[in-house]
């Protein structure tokens, strides 16, 4: 049985052997964005309103969440 590191290395080696067209084709994926895909433009009065909108409408893993408070 191969370790995860060995399998990852083999995948990288296979990727390098692909042509540029295939690397581009397989290197990108579309991540649907249910809020932005609605095609509605939004404007906010304040940055606070924008941040609140993002927190309420986007999952945290999209990167719109506020950073955690630093630990003193």
Backbone as XML, in Angstrom:
<?xml version="1.0"?>
<chain id="A" units="angstrom">
  <residue number="1" name="UNK">
    <atom name="N" x="0.837" y="-1.178" z="0.000"/>
    <atom name="CA" x="0.000" y="0.000" z="0.000"/>
    <atom name="C" x="0.886" y="1.246" z="0.000"/>
  </residue>
  <residue number="2" name="UNK">
    <atom name="N" x="0.523" y="2.208" z="-0.844"/>
    <atom name="CA" x="1.295" y="3.438" z="-0.944"/>
    <atom name="C" x="0.854" y="4.446" z="0.105"/>
  </residue>
  <residue number="3" name="UNK">
    <atom name="N" x="1.809" y="5.234" z="0.540"/>
    <atom name="CA" x="1.458" y="6.309" z="1.473"/>
    <atom name="C" x="0.808" y="7.452" z="0.689"/>
  </residue>
  <residue number="4" name="UNK">
    <atom name="N" x="0.171" y="8.350" z="1.409"/>
    <atom name="CA" x="-0.470" y="9.499" z="0.765"/>
    <atom name="C" x="0.575" y="10.364" z="0.064"/>
  </residue>
  <residue number="5" name="UNK">
    <atom name="N" x="1.761" y="10.492" z="0.656"/>
    <atom name="CA" x="2.832" y="11.281" z="0.029"/>
    <atom name="C" x="3.274" y="10.663" z="-1.288"/>
  </residue>
  <residue number="6" name="UNK">
    <atom name="N" x="3.418" y="9.346" z="-1.311"/>
    <atom name="CA" x="3.826" y="8.663" z="-2.547"/>
    <atom name="C" x="2.762" y="8.820" z="-3.630"/>
  </residue>
  <residue number="7" name="UNK">
    <atom name="N" x="1.514" y="8.697" z="-3.256"/>
    <atom name="CA" x="0.431" y="8.839" z="-4.231"/>
    <atom name="C" x="0.380" y="10.272" z="-4.767"/>
  </residue>
  <residue number="8" name="UNK">
    <atom name="N" x="0.555" y="11.252" z="-3.899"/>
    <atom name="CA" x="0.569" y="12.643" z="-4.340"/>
    <atom name="C" x="1.732" y="12.887" z="-5.310"/>
  </residue>
  <residue number="9" name="UNK">
    <atom name="N" x="2.888" y="12.351" z="-4.996"/>
    <atom name="CA" x="4.053" y="12.494" z="-5.878"/>
    <atom name="C" x="3.772" y="11.884" z="-7.252"/>
  </residue>
  <residue number="10" name="UNK">
    <atom name="N" x="3.140" y="10.720" z="-7.283"/>
    <atom name="CA" x="2.818" y="10.074" z="-8.564"/>
    <atom name="C" x="1.815" y="10.921" z="-9.360"/>
  </residue>
  <residue number="11" name="UNK">
    <atom name="N" x="0.840" y="11.511" z="-8.684"/>
    <atom name="CA" x="-0.115" y="12.372" z="-9.376"/>
    <atom name="C" x="0.590" y="13.587" z="-9.972"/>
  </residue>
  <residue number="12" name="UNK">
    <atom name="N" x="1.527" y="14.160" z="-9.231"/>
    <atom name="CA" x="2.291" y="15.312" z="-9.742"/>
    <atom name="C" x="3.110" y="14.911" z="-10.962"/>
  </residue>
  <residue number="13" name="UNK">
    <atom name="N" x="3.737" y="13.760" z="-10.912"/>
    <atom name="CA" x="4.539" y="13.295" z="-12.044"/>
    <atom name="C" x="3.670" y="13.072" z="-13.279"/>
  </residue>
  <residue number="14" name="UNK">
    <atom name="N" x="2.484" y="12.495" z="-13.092"/>
    <atom name="CA" x="1.568" y="12.308" z="-14.226"/>
    <atom name="C" x="1.124" y="13.651" z="-14.791"/>
  </residue>
  <residue number="15" name="UNK">
    <atom name="N" x="0.885" y="14.607" z="-13.915"/>
    <atom name="CA" x="0.453" y="15.932" z="-14.349"/>
    <atom name="C" x="1.520" y="16.610" z="-15.204"/>
  </residue>
  <residue number="16" name="UNK">
    <atom name="N" x="2.766" y="16.466" z="-14.819"/>
    <atom name="CA" x="3.869" y="17.087" z="-15.560"/>
    <atom name="C" x="3.973" y="16.513" z="-16.969"/>
  </residue>
  <residue number="17" name="UNK">
    <atom name="N" x="3.612" y="15.251" z="-17.134"/>
    <atom name="CA" x="3.716" y="14.602" z="-18.444"/>
    <atom name="C" x="2.593" y="15.022" z="-19.397"/>
  </residue>
  <residue number="18" name="UNK">
    <atom name="N" x="1.540" y="15.615" z="-18.892"/>
    <atom name="CA" x="0.441" y="16.052" z="-19.758"/>
    <atom name="C" x="0.869" y="17.259" z="-20.585"/>
  </residue>
  <residue number="19" name="UNK">
    <atom name="N" x="0.220" y="17.417" z="-21.725"/>
    <atom name="CA" x="0.454" y="18.590" z="-22.546"/>
    <atom name="C" x="-0.157" y="19.829" z="-21.908"/>
  </residue>
  <residue number="20" name="UNK">
    <atom name="N" x="0.236" y="20.998" z="-22.392"/>
    <atom name="CA" x="-0.249" y="22.248" z="-21.817"/>
    <atom name="C" x="-1.775" y="22.341" z="-21.900"/>
  </residue>
  <residue number="21" name="UNK">
    <atom name="N" x="-2.352" y="21.965" z="-23.041"/>
    <atom name="CA" x="-3.808" y="22.047" z="-23.188"/>
    <atom name="C" x="-4.525" y="21.231" z="-22.118"/>
  </residue>
  <residue number="22" name="UNK">
    <atom name="N" x="-4.048" y="20.022" z="-21.882"/>
    <atom name="CA" x="-4.688" y="19.184" z="-20.866"/>
    <atom name="C" x="-4.439" y="19.702" z="-19.457"/>
  </residue>
  <residue number="23" name="UNK">
    <atom name="N" x="-3.264" y="20.242" z="-19.206"/>
    <atom name="CA" x="-3.007" y="20.792" z="-17.874"/>
    <atom name="C" x="-3.930" y="21.965" z="-17.586"/>
  </residue>
  <residue number="24" name="UNK">
    <atom name="N" x="-4.158" y="22.797" z="-18.581"/>
    <atom name="CA" x="-5.089" y="23.918" z="-18.402"/>
    <atom name="C" x="-6.500" y="23.394" z="-18.217"/>
  </residue>
  <residue number="25" name="UNK">
    <atom name="N" x="-6.894" y="22.438" z="-19.053"/>
    <atom name="CA" x="-8.252" y="21.890" z="-18.982"/>
    <atom name="C" x="-8.540" y="21.235" z="-17.635"/>
  </residue>
  <residue number="26" name="UNK">
    <atom name="N" x="-7.581" y="20.477" z="-17.121"/>
    <atom name="CA" x="-7.798" y="19.759" z="-15.868"/>
    <atom name="C" x="-7.382" y="20.572" z="-14.643"/>
  </residue>
  <residue number="27" name="UNK">
    <atom name="N" x="-6.749" y="21.709" z="-14.827"/>
    <atom name="CA" x="-6.244" y="22.476" z="-13.704"/>
    <atom name="C" x="-7.222" y="23.491" z="-13.150"/>
  </residue>
  <residue number="28" name="UNK">
    <atom name="N" x="-8.344" y="23.690" z="-13.821"/>
    <atom name="CA" x="-9.321" y="24.683" z="-13.384"/>
    <atom name="C" x="-10.670" y="24.026" z="-13.190"/>
  </residue>
  <residue number="29" name="UNK">
    <atom name="N" x="-11.400" y="24.496" z="-12.244"/>
    <atom name="CA" x="-12.768" y="24.023" z="-12.058"/>
    <atom name="C" x="-13.631" y="25.221" z="-11.687"/>
  </residue>
  <residue number="30" name="UNK">
    <atom name="N" x="-14.888" y="25.107" z="-11.980"/>
    <atom name="CA" x="-15.814" y="26.190" z="-11.647"/>
    <atom name="C" x="-16.452" y="25.893" z="-10.310"/>
  </residue>
  <residue number="31" name="UNK">
    <atom name="N" x="-16.275" y="26.815" z="-9.394"/>
    <atom name="CA" x="-16.891" y="26.687" z="-8.084"/>
    <atom name="C" x="-18.130" y="27.576" z="-8.083"/>
  </residue>
  <residue number="32" name="UNK">
    <atom name="N" x="-19.317" y="27.002" z="-8.141"/>
    <atom name="CA" x="-20.514" y="27.834" z="-8.208"/>
    <atom name="C" x="-20.621" y="28.749" z="-6.992"/>
  </residue>
  <residue number="33" name="UNK">
    <atom name="N" x="-21.033" y="29.952" z="-7.233"/>
    <atom name="CA" x="-21.207" y="30.933" z="-6.172"/>
    <atom name="C" x="-22.680" y="31.343" z="-6.187"/>
  </residue>
  <residue number="34" name="UNK">
    <atom name="N" x="-23.473" y="30.799" z="-5.274"/>
    <atom name="CA" x="-24.915" y="31.022" z="-5.334"/>
    <atom name="C" x="-25.324" y="32.485" z="-5.193"/>
  </residue>
  <residue number="35" name="UNK">
    <atom name="N" x="-24.504" y="33.317" z="-4.582"/>
    <atom name="CA" x="-24.866" y="34.727" z="-4.418"/>
    <atom name="C" x="-24.478" y="35.521" z="-5.650"/>
  </residue>
  <residue number="36" name="UNK">
    <atom name="N" x="-23.233" y="35.399" z="-6.093"/>
    <atom name="CA" x="-22.773" y="36.168" z="-7.249"/>
    <atom name="C" x="-23.396" y="35.684" z="-8.556"/>
  </residue>
  <residue number="37" name="UNK">
    <atom name="N" x="-23.716" y="34.406" z="-8.648"/>
    <atom name="CA" x="-24.277" y="33.863" z="-9.885"/>
    <atom name="C" x="-25.693" y="34.373" z="-10.174"/>
  </residue>
  <residue number="38" name="UNK">
    <atom name="N" x="-26.299" y="35.061" z="-9.234"/>
    <atom name="CA" x="-27.629" y="35.616" z="-9.469"/>
    <atom name="C" x="-27.582" y="36.772" z="-10.462"/>
  </residue>
  <residue number="39" name="UNK">
    <atom name="N" x="-26.407" y="37.345" z="-10.684"/>
    <atom name="CA" x="-26.257" y="38.430" z="-11.647"/>
    <atom name="C" x="-26.786" y="39.764" z="-11.148"/>
  </residue>
  <residue number="40" name="UNK">
    <atom name="N" x="-26.886" y="39.904" z="-9.847"/>
    <atom name="CA" x="-27.382" y="41.147" z="-9.264"/>
    <atom name="C" x="-26.189" y="41.943" z="-8.744"/>
  </residue>
  <residue number="41" name="UNK">
    <atom name="N" x="-26.094" y="43.211" z="-9.165"/>
    <atom name="CA" x="-25.049" y="44.072" z="-8.622"/>
    <atom name="C" x="-25.545" y="44.680" z="-7.322"/>
  </residue>
  <residue number="42" name="UNK">
    <atom name="N" x="-24.649" y="44.795" z="-6.381"/>
    <atom name="CA" x="-25.019" y="45.334" z="-5.078"/>
    <atom name="C" x="-24.080" y="46.480" z="-4.714"/>
  </residue>
  <residue number="43" name="UNK">
    <atom name="N" x="-24.607" y="47.458" z="-4.021"/>
    <atom name="CA" x="-23.812" y="48.545" z="-3.476"/>
    <atom name="C" x="-24.177" y="48.669" z="-1.998"/>
  </residue>
  <residue number="44" name="UNK">
    <atom name="N" x="-23.200" y="48.988" z="-1.196"/>
    <atom name="CA" x="-23.410" y="49.061" z="0.237"/>
    <atom name="C" x="-23.040" y="50.452" z="0.728"/>
  </residue>
  <residue number="45" name="UNK">
    <atom name="N" x="-23.797" y="50.924" z="1.700"/>
    <atom name="CA" x="-23.546" y="52.247" z="2.266"/>
    <atom name="C" x="-22.249" y="52.279" z="3.059"/>
  </residue>
  <residue number="46" name="UNK">
    <atom name="N" x="-21.956" y="51.183" z="3.752"/>
    <atom name="CA" x="-20.759" y="51.141" z="4.587"/>
    <atom name="C" x="-20.054" y="49.801" z="4.430"/>
  </residue>
  <residue number="47" name="UNK">
    <atom name="N" x="-18.804" y="49.771" z="4.838"/>
    <atom name="CA" x="-18.054" y="48.516" z="4.834"/>
    <atom name="C" x="-18.674" y="47.535" z="5.818"/>
  </residue>
  <residue number="48" name="UNK">
    <atom name="N" x="-19.205" y="48.044" z="6.907"/>
    <atom name="CA" x="-19.859" y="47.187" z="7.892"/>
    <atom name="C" x="-21.058" y="46.466" z="7.270"/>
  </residue>
  <residue number="49" name="UNK">
    <atom name="N" x="-21.843" y="47.177" z="6.469"/>
    <atom name="CA" x="-22.997" y="46.564" z="5.802"/>
    <atom name="C" x="-22.531" y="45.484" z="4.830"/>
  </residue>
  <residue number="50" name="UNK">
    <atom name="N" x="-21.442" y="45.754" z="4.108"/>
    <atom name="CA" x="-20.890" y="44.758" z="3.184"/>
    <atom name="C" x="-20.421" y="43.520" z="3.934"/>
  </residue>
  <residue number="51" name="UNK">
    <atom name="N" x="-19.699" y="43.712" z="5.019"/>
    <atom name="CA" x="-19.201" y="42.569" z="5.801"/>
    <atom name="C" x="-20.350" y="41.756" z="6.376"/>
  </residue>
  <residue number="52" name="UNK">
    <atom name="N" x="-21.372" y="42.433" z="6.867"/>
    <atom name="CA" x="-22.535" y="41.728" z="7.411"/>
    <atom name="C" x="-23.222" y="40.905" z="6.314"/>
  </residue>
  <residue number="53" name="UNK">
    <atom name="N" x="-23.370" y="41.493" z="5.119"/>
    <atom name="CA" x="-23.964" y="40.773" z="3.992"/>
    <atom name="C" x="-23.160" y="39.506" z="3.682"/>
  </residue>
  <residue number="54" name="UNK">
    <atom name="N" x="-21.839" y="39.646" z="3.618"/>
    <atom name="CA" x="-20.986" y="38.490" z="3.310"/>
    <atom name="C" x="-21.123" y="37.406" z="4.370"/>
  </residue>
  <residue number="55" name="UNK">
    <atom name="N" x="-21.121" y="37.808" z="5.634"/>
    <atom name="CA" x="-21.244" y="36.823" z="6.708"/>
    <atom name="C" x="-22.573" y="36.084" z="6.654"/>
  </residue>
  <residue number="56" name="UNK">
    <atom name="N" x="-23.611" y="36.766" z="6.232"/>
    <atom name="CA" x="-24.941" y="36.146" z="6.201"/>
    <atom name="C" x="-25.190" y="35.317" z="4.944"/>
  </residue>
  <residue number="57" name="UNK">
    <atom name="N" x="-24.430" y="35.571" z="3.872"/>
    <atom name="CA" x="-24.747" y="34.942" z="2.593"/>
    <atom name="C" x="-23.682" y="34.000" z="2.042"/>
  </residue>
  <residue number="58" name="UNK">
    <atom name="N" x="-22.473" y="34.067" z="2.561"/>
    <atom name="CA" x="-21.394" y="33.228" z="2.038"/>
    <atom name="C" x="-20.922" y="32.244" z="3.092"/>
  </residue>
  <residue number="59" name="UNK">
    <atom name="N" x="-20.589" y="31.017" z="2.679"/>
    <atom name="CA" x="-19.965" y="30.103" z="3.635"/>
    <atom name="C" x="-18.571" y="30.632" z="4.000"/>
  </residue>
  <residue number="60" name="UNK">
    <atom name="N" x="-18.114" y="30.315" z="5.171"/>
    <atom name="CA" x="-16.826" y="30.834" z="5.652"/>
    <atom name="C" x="-15.666" y="30.433" z="4.748"/>
  </residue>
  <residue number="61" name="UNK">
    <atom name="N" x="-15.735" y="29.237" z="4.156"/>
    <atom name="CA" x="-14.618" y="28.772" z="3.333"/>
    <atom name="C" x="-14.455" y="29.552" z="2.030"/>
  </residue>
  <residue number="62" name="UNK">
    <atom name="N" x="-15.394" y="30.426" z="1.675"/>
    <atom name="CA" x="-15.223" y="31.277" z="0.495"/>
    <atom name="C" x="-14.219" y="32.391" z="0.758"/>
  </residue>
  <residue number="63" name="UNK">
    <atom name="N" x="-13.910" y="32.642" z="2.031"/>
    <atom name="CA" x="-12.898" y="33.626" z="2.357"/>
    <atom name="C" x="-13.436" y="35.013" z="2.654"/>
  </residue>
  <residue number="64" name="UNK">
    <atom name="N" x="-14.739" y="35.166" z="2.799"/>
    <atom name="CA" x="-15.316" y="36.473" z="3.095"/>
    <atom name="C" x="-15.532" y="36.703" z="4.581"/>
  </residue>
  <residue number="65" name="UNK">
    <atom name="N" x="-15.188" y="35.750" z="5.412"/>
    <atom name="CA" x="-15.394" y="35.895" z="6.853"/>
    <atom name="C" x="-14.352" y="36.838" z="7.440"/>
  </residue>
  <residue number="66" name="UNK">
    <atom name="N" x="-14.728" y="37.476" z="8.525"/>
    <atom name="CA" x="-13.760" y="38.344" z="9.211"/>
    <atom name="C" x="-12.706" y="37.477" z="9.888"/>
  </residue>
  <residue number="67" name="UNK">
    <atom name="N" x="-11.507" y="37.970" z="9.981"/>
    <atom name="CA" x="-10.478" y="37.194" z="10.672"/>
    <atom name="C" x="-10.795" y="37.075" z="12.160"/>
  </residue>
  <residue number="68" name="UNK">
    <atom name="N" x="-10.356" y="36.009" z="12.748"/>
    <atom name="CA" x="-10.566" y="35.821" z="14.174"/>
    <atom name="C" x="-9.748" y="36.848" z="14.946"/>
  </residue>
  <residue number="69" name="UNK">
    <atom name="N" x="-10.242" y="37.209" z="16.107"/>
    <atom name="CA" x="-9.514" y="38.159" z="16.947"/>
    <atom name="C" x="-8.206" y="37.542" z="17.406"/>
  </residue>
  <residue number="70" name="UNK">
    <atom name="N" x="-7.129" y="38.317" z="17.399"/>
    <atom name="CA" x="-5.841" y="37.753" z="17.843"/>
    <atom name="C" x="-5.887" y="37.388" z="19.322"/>
  </residue>
  <residue number="71" name="UNK">
    <atom name="N" x="-5.179" y="36.337" z="19.658"/>
    <atom name="CA" x="-5.107" y="35.900" z="21.042"/>
    <atom name="C" x="-4.045" y="36.739" z="21.741"/>
  </residue>
  <residue number="72" name="UNK">
    <atom name="N" x="-4.405" y="37.374" z="22.882"/>
    <atom name="CA" x="-3.413" y="38.232" z="23.569"/>
    <atom name="C" x="-2.296" y="37.431" z="24.196"/>
  </residue>
</chain>
